[in-house]
């Protein structure tokens, strides 16, 4: 689903984002793509409910498990229990 569709799907979210960004609701509604400079702000405003990966996958492709950093210290890899 496109990012702007995710925003429109949640009642009141577009107005909340606009208010937090200091722009009009109409400005948000006119976006075809989320502006790159707004992606991290919107992720913060939504408390991560809509992630940067959803907002702009062209800029923030999700990393696969294979490319995620591995624990490098023995303490970080110990199991507790």
ZIWOPE-V95527 format. One record per backbone hydrogen bond with DSSP energy under -1.0 kcal/mol. NH is the residue of the N-H (numbers start at 0). CO is the residue of the C=O. E is the energy in kcal/mol with one decimal. If there is no record, write none. Layout:
nh;co;e
NH;CO;E
NH;CO;E
This chain:
nh;co;e
5;1;-1.8
6;2;-2.1
7;3;-2.3
8;4;-1.9
12;9;-2.0
15;11;-2.1
16;12;-3.0
17;13;-2.5
18;14;-2.5
19;15;-2.5
20;16;-2.3
21;17;-1.1
22;17;-2.5
27;23;-1.6
28;24;-2.6
29;25;-1.5
30;27;-1.3
37;34;-2.3
41;37;-2.6
42;38;-2.3
43;39;-2.1
44;40;-2.8
45;41;-2.3
46;43;-1.8
47;42;-3.0
48;45;-2.2
54;50;-2.5
55;51;-2.4
58;55;-1.4
59;55;-2.7
76;72;-1.0
